[in-house]
């Protein structure tokens, strides 16, 4: 019954901005972690950012610090990923995932996450 749905992907020019959303449903726990991952052609799926639903702490990989911002709207059961200054290397399929923990694996391993969305394509190109 746990379900995650991503939206907001599309085609963006370099330097542009996009906000992705992850709508979550079916959770009954007080707290869990929502993470964003991405996978480019020929590469492994990598972690981007994650957030604790109840406590609000955030974590980013070094490659996106200062450009991406993760946030939550608990009333809407939605997590957002605001992305500014997009680069061609940001092109990938972006996935939303839930870690029901504890302990929470942050972005160390994709196998720590229990549920995944279907992904949304983001292309950064002129």
Secondary structure, 3 states (H helix, E strand, C coil): CCEEEEECCEEECCCCCEEEEEEEECCCCCCCEEEEEEECCCCCCEEEEEEECCCCCEEECCCCCCCEEEEEEHHHCEEEEEECCCCHHHCEEEEEEEECCCCCCCCCCHHHCCEECCCEEEEECC
